[in-house]
Amino acid sequence: MPRAGLNRERVVHAAGAIADELGLERLTMAAVAEHFGVALPSLYKHVGGLDDLRRELRILGLRQLAAELSQASVGKARGDALAGIADSYRAYAHRHPGVYAGTARAPEPDDQDHTRAAAELLQIVFSVLAGYGIEGDDAIDATRFLHAALHGYVSLEDGGSFKMARNVDHSFQRLIDALDVAFANWAADPPLTPRH
């Protein structure tokens, strides 16, 4: 590709495509420069280096994921909304494995753009949970529960851990059904039980 028209947005999107193809950990500035057919120093006019590029990919991934989850849950409630966001989450992780890999990292406290992007996604999840009557601190617990379940499933699936003959789509549906039952019966902030 020619150098003309190179800007921060194009660099970030190209980096996302490379990360999806090779994996986030194998993304390099040199690979992005090669993609555009430019010398490596040309990229530094648009991004501050690899850390900056990965930060931008985290923000991009959160915004894309939020848009897809919002679309998947609009006009739905409880189990239907939950299934919508769960299916959309899994589909996004499969389509964009490199970009998705960065979305699990929490923002730094002073990174307002990353914090805002994470908050947009969180608000969609909170809205779905509110349909079950789960709010406040309970919603934080439930969000962590949901994230652990979905992220754990797609990470294991993408890592090749599910080799048994049972259809992985069927197993994922069972996971969604179990989450629906759990949220429908979510107890309001029960006391912590000591573990022995």
FENGI-V574907 format. One record per pair of residues at least 12 apart in sequence whose C-alpha atoms are under 10 Angstrom apart, sorted by the first residue. I is the first residue (numbers start at 1). J is the second residue. Records with the same first field share a line. If there is no record, write none. Layout:
# FENGI-V574907
I=J ; J
This chain:
# FENGI-V574907
1=34 ; 35 ; 36 ; 37 ; 38
2=35 ; 36 ; 37 ; 38
3=33 ; 36 ; 37 ; 38 ; 39 ; 42 ; 43
4=36
6=36 ; 38 ; 42 ; 43 ; 45 ; 46
7=43 ; 45 ; 46 ; 47
8=43 ; 44 ; 45 ; 46 ; 47 ; 53 ; 56
9=46 ; 47 ; 56 ; 60
10=36 ; 46
11=29 ; 32 ; 33 ; 35 ; 36 ; 43 ; 46 ; 47 ; 53 ; 56
12=32 ; 46 ; 47 ; 52 ; 53 ; 54 ; 55 ; 56 ; 57 ; 60
13=32 ; 53 ; 56 ; 57 ; 60 ; 99
14=31 ; 32 ; 33 ; 35 ; 36
15=27 ; 28 ; 29 ; 31 ; 32 ; 33 ; 35 ; 50 ; 53 ; 54 ; 56 ; 57 ; 98 ; 99
16=32 ; 53 ; 54 ; 56 ; 57 ; 58 ; 60 ; 61 ; 96 ; 97 ; 98 ; 99 ; 100
17=32 ; 96 ; 97 ; 98 ; 99
18=31 ; 32 ; 35 ; 98 ; 99
19=31 ; 32 ; 54 ; 57 ; 96 ; 97 ; 98 ; 99 ; 100 ; 101 ; 102
20=93 ; 94 ; 95 ; 96 ; 97 ; 98 ; 99 ; 100 ; 101
21=95 ; 96 ; 97 ; 98 ; 99
22=97 ; 98
23=96 ; 97 ; 98 ; 99 ; 100 ; 101
24=54 ; 57 ; 97 ; 98 ; 99 ; 100 ; 101 ; 102
25=54 ; 98 ; 101 ; 102
26=98
27=50 ; 53 ; 54 ; 98
28=49 ; 50 ; 53 ; 54
29=41 ; 43 ; 44 ; 47 ; 49 ; 50 ; 51 ; 53
30=43 ; 50
54=99 ; 102
55=102 ; 103 ; 105 ; 107 ; 111 ; 113 ; 114
56=99 ; 102 ; 113 ; 114
57=98 ; 99 ; 100 ; 101 ; 102 ; 103 ; 114
58=98 ; 99 ; 100 ; 101 ; 102 ; 103 ; 104 ; 105 ; 106 ; 107 ; 114 ; 117 ; 118
59=99 ; 102 ; 103 ; 107 ; 113 ; 114 ; 115 ; 116 ; 117 ; 118
60=99 ; 100 ; 102 ; 103 ; 114 ; 117
61=92 ; 93 ; 96 ; 97 ; 98 ; 99 ; 100 ; 101 ; 102 ; 103 ; 104 ; 117 ; 118
62=99 ; 100 ; 102 ; 103 ; 104 ; 114 ; 115 ; 116 ; 117 ; 118 ; 119 ; 120 ; 121 ; 122
63=103 ; 114 ; 116 ; 117 ; 118 ; 119 ; 120 ; 121
64=92 ; 99 ; 100 ; 117 ; 121
65=85 ; 88 ; 89 ; 91 ; 92 ; 93 ; 100 ; 103 ; 117 ; 118 ; 120 ; 121
66=85 ; 88 ; 89 ; 117 ; 118 ; 119 ; 120 ; 121 ; 122 ; 123 ; 124 ; 125
67=120 ; 121 ; 124
68=84 ; 85 ; 88 ; 89 ; 91 ; 92 ; 121
69=81 ; 82 ; 84 ; 85 ; 86 ; 87 ; 88 ; 89 ; 92 ; 121 ; 124 ; 125
70=84 ; 85 ; 88 ; 120 ; 121 ; 123 ; 124 ; 125 ; 127 ; 128
71=84 ; 85 ; 88 ; 124
72=84 ; 85 ; 86 ; 87 ; 88 ; 89
73=85 ; 86 ; 88 ; 124 ; 125 ; 127 ; 128
74=124 ; 128
76=128 ; 131
77=127 ; 128 ; 129 ; 130 ; 131 ; 132
78=127 ; 128 ; 129 ; 130 ; 131 ; 132 ; 133 ; 180 ; 183 ; 184
79=128 ; 129 ; 131 ; 132 ; 176 ; 177 ; 179 ; 180 ; 181 ; 183 ; 184
80=128 ; 180
81=125 ; 127 ; 128 ; 129 ; 131 ; 180
82=125 ; 128 ; 129 ; 131 ; 146 ; 176 ; 177 ; 179 ; 180 ; 183
83=173 ; 175 ; 176 ; 177 ; 179 ; 180
84=128 ; 176
85=124 ; 125 ; 128
86=146 ; 147 ; 149 ; 150 ; 151 ; 172 ; 173 ; 175 ; 176
87=150 ; 169 ; 172 ; 173 ; 176
89=147 ; 150 ; 151 ; 154
90=150 ; 151 ; 153 ; 154 ; 155 ; 157 ; 172
91=154
92=154
93=150 ; 151 ; 154 ; 155 ; 158
94=154 ; 155 ; 157 ; 158
97=154 ; 155 ; 158
100=151
101=151 ; 155
103=117 ; 118
104=118 ; 147 ; 151
105=118
106=118
122=140 ; 143
125=139 ; 140 ; 142 ; 143 ; 146 ; 147
126=139 ; 140 ; 142 ; 143
127=139
128=143
129=142 ; 143 ; 146 ; 180 ; 183 ; 184
130=183
131=183 ; 184
132=180 ; 183 ; 184 ; 185 ; 186
133=183 ; 184 ; 185 ; 186 ; 188
134=183 ; 184 ; 185 ; 186 ; 187 ; 188 ; 189
135=188
136=188 ; 189
137=188 ; 189
138=186 ; 187 ; 188 ; 189 ; 190
139=183 ; 186 ; 188 ; 189
141=189
142=179 ; 182 ; 183 ; 186
145=179 ; 182 ; 183
146=176 ; 179 ; 183
149=175 ; 176 ; 179
150=172 ; 175 ; 176 ; 179
153=168 ; 171 ; 172 ; 175
154=172
